[in-house]
Amino acid sequence: ADRAEALARNAPSSSCSMASMANHRPILSNALETVKRAIAADHAGDYEQALELYASSIKSFLHEIKYSRNEAERKMMTERVEGYMNRAEQIKMSLNTTSKPLRAGGGAEDAAAAAAAAEAAEAEVDDGPFDL
């Protein structure tokens, strides 16, 4: 599956469980709405806006992960956040090198690079704030 399809599958609107978790949880609800806007900006080619929105949503998701008492919820949110972080890092690197960011559907090489980045991120556990 290409990255666009993967992002669409991971979009909060496609998951009833994420939406239902957001009921009465304003930080999670805000994270879901923000990541929807980030994905839309990403697909529209507004990469600077997408990066800002991904960063904002990731911070909210991390807050929810930190304080969630439900292991299944934490696992689901962590998996989603890893994908959003990979895309945000890809956009950031592309913007820093003044090259056009790869579309969210870049292909097998991008998927392999994202998987390697996710494994590296898991190996580096850091409780401090992250810089996007």
ZAGU-20633 format. One record per residue (C-alpha): residue number from 1; residue in three letters; x, z, y. Coordinates in pm, 1 decimal, padded with zeros to 6 digits. Example, Ala and Ser with C-alpha at 12.3 -4.5 7.8 and 13.67 -1.06 7.14 Angstrom:
2
[1 ala [01230.0 00780.0 -00450.0]];
[2 ser [01367.0 00714.0 -00106.0]];
//
This chain:
132
[1 ala [00000.0 00000.0 00000.0]];
[2 asp [00127.8 -00073.1 00345.6]];
[3 arg [00176.7 00189.0 00615.6]];
[4 ala [-00138.3 00096.4 00809.0]];
[5 glu [-00346.7 00154.4 00499.5]];
[6 ala [-00159.3 00478.2 00429.8]];
[7 leu [-00223.3 00604.6 00783.4]];
[8 ala [-00587.6 00505.0 00755.0]];
[9 arg [-00619.1 00691.7 00425.3]];
[10 asn [-00459.1 00995.8 00583.8]];
[11 ala [-00666.8 00976.0 00900.1]];
[12 pro [-00882.3 01284.6 00938.2]];
[13 ser [-01200.7 01079.3 00962.9]];
[14 ser [-01152.6 00961.4 00604.4]];
[15 ser [-01147.0 01313.2 00465.2]];
[16 cys [-01458.4 01525.9 00451.1]];
[17 ser [-01253.5 01829.4 00352.7]];
[18 met [-01034.9 01813.6 00665.9]];
[19 ala [-01341.7 01766.7 00884.6]];
[20 ser [-01522.2 02051.3 00713.3]];
[21 met [-01217.2 02275.0 00754.1]];
[22 ala [-01230.0 02209.9 01128.8]];
[23 asn [-01573.8 02368.8 01165.5]];
[24 his [-01532.4 02679.8 01380.7]];
[25 arg [-01155.0 02624.6 01407.2]];
[26 pro [-01086.6 02482.0 01753.5]];
[27 ile [-00711.3 02431.6 01705.4]];
[28 leu [-00762.1 02231.6 01387.0]];
[29 ser [-01047.1 02037.3 01545.3]];
[30 asn [-00820.9 01953.3 01840.4]];
[31 ala [-00541.3 01846.6 01602.6]];
[32 leu [-00777.1 01611.5 01418.8]];
[33 glu [-00909.0 01451.8 01738.2]];
[34 thr [-00558.0 01416.7 01880.2]];
[35 val [-00417.2 01252.2 01567.2]];
[36 lys [-00708.0 01006.4 01566.6]];
[37 arg [-00614.1 00908.8 01923.2]];
[38 ala [-00245.4 00886.9 01821.6]];
[39 ile [-00324.3 00645.8 01539.3]];
[40 ala [-00543.0 00436.2 01770.6]];
[41 ala [-00266.3 00420.9 02035.0]];
[42 asp [-00012.9 00334.1 01764.0]];
[43 his [-00225.5 00045.8 01637.0]];
[44 ala [-00285.4 -00072.2 01995.4]];
[45 gly [00090.4 -00087.6 02056.3]];
[46 asp [00097.1 00196.1 02312.2]];
[47 tyr [00391.8 00365.8 02142.7]];
[48 glu [00481.8 00610.1 02421.2]];
[49 gln [00125.9 00746.0 02422.2]];
[50 ala [00115.7 00748.2 02041.9]];
[51 leu [00437.7 00950.2 02029.0]];
[52 glu [00303.4 01209.5 02272.7]];
[53 leu [-00022.7 01238.0 02081.0]];
[54 tyr [00148.1 01261.5 01741.1]];
[55 ala [00372.2 01540.0 01877.3]];
[56 ser [00076.8 01730.1 02019.3]];
[57 ser [-00127.9 01701.5 01700.9]];
[58 ile [00168.2 01801.3 01484.5]];
[59 lys [00217.0 02120.7 01685.8]];
[60 ser [-00148.2 02209.5 01635.7]];
[61 phe [-00135.5 02131.2 01264.7]];
[62 leu [00178.3 02344.4 01225.7]];
[63 his [-00002.1 02635.3 01392.1]];
[64 glu [-00288.1 02596.5 01145.5]];
[65 ile [-00048.6 02570.0 00851.1]];
[66 lys [00133.4 02884.8 00961.2]];
[67 tyr [-00181.5 03094.1 00984.8]];
[68 ser [-00390.0 02945.6 00702.8]];
[69 arg [-00443.0 03180.6 00409.3]];
[70 asn [-00565.5 02902.5 00182.3]];
[71 glu [-00280.5 02744.5 -00014.3]];
[72 ala [-00475.6 02423.7 -00084.3]];
[73 glu [-00545.1 02379.2 00287.7]];
[74 arg [-00181.1 02439.4 00375.4]];
[75 lys [-00068.3 02186.7 00115.8]];
[76 met [-00313.4 01921.0 00236.1]];
[77 met [-00220.7 01970.2 00600.7]];
[78 thr [00152.1 01973.2 00520.0]];
[79 glu [00124.4 01639.6 00339.6]];
[80 arg [-00058.7 01486.4 00633.9]];
[81 val [00185.0 01627.3 00888.1]];
[82 glu [00481.6 01483.5 00697.9]];
[83 gly [00334.7 01135.2 00736.1]];
[84 tyr [00261.2 01185.6 01105.1]];
[85 met [00611.8 01323.6 01163.6]];
[86 asn [00771.1 01028.4 00986.1]];
[87 arg [00577.2 00782.9 01201.0]];
[88 ala [00655.3 00977.3 01520.2]];
[89 glu [01025.6 00981.9 01434.6]];
[90 gln [01017.8 00609.5 01363.7]];
[91 ile [00855.3 00543.3 01702.0]];
[92 lys [01097.1 00777.5 01878.8]];
[93 met [01403.9 00612.8 01727.0]];
[94 ser [01272.8 00268.5 01816.6]];
[95 leu [01193.2 00369.4 02174.4]];
[96 asn [01538.5 00527.8 02212.5]];
[97 thr [01707.7 00207.7 02099.2]];
[98 thr [01476.6 -00000.9 02321.3]];
[99 ser [01368.5 -00204.0 02021.6]];
[100 lys [01003.4 -00258.3 01947.1]];
[101 pro [00873.2 00005.5 01702.0]];
[102 leu [00773.4 -00129.8 01367.5]];
[103 arg [00401.8 -00162.7 01328.3]];
[104 ala [00231.4 00098.5 01115.7]];
[105 gly [00239.1 -00131.4 00815.6]];
[106 gly [00602.2 -00228.8 00807.9]];
[107 gly [00648.7 -00284.7 00436.7]];
[108 ala [00828.1 -00151.7 00131.7]];
[109 glu [01160.6 -00086.9 00304.6]];
[110 asp [00987.5 00126.7 00566.1]];
[111 ala [00799.3 00317.2 00297.4]];
[112 ala [01125.3 00388.8 00115.4]];
[113 ala [01289.2 00504.3 00439.5]];
[114 ala [00990.3 00726.3 00518.2]];
[115 ala [01003.1 00879.0 00170.2]];
[116 ala [01375.2 00951.0 00208.2]];
[117 ala [01314.5 01106.4 00550.6]];
[118 ala [01036.4 01324.3 00407.7]];
[119 glu [01265.9 01448.0 00130.7]];
[120 ala [01538.6 01523.5 00384.3]];
[121 ala [01288.4 01708.2 00603.9]];
[122 glu [01176.0 01919.6 00308.8]];
[123 ala [01537.3 02010.3 00238.6]];
[124 glu [01579.9 02137.6 00595.5]];
[125 val [01344.7 02430.8 00632.8]];
[126 asp [01346.0 02545.6 00994.2]];
[127 asp [01094.8 02790.3 01135.9]];
[128 gly [01194.5 02711.4 01493.3]];
[129 pro [01024.3 02458.7 01717.7]];
[130 phe [01090.7 02093.9 01651.2]];
[131 asp [01179.5 01829.6 01902.9]];
[132 leu [00994.2 01499.8 01896.4]];
//
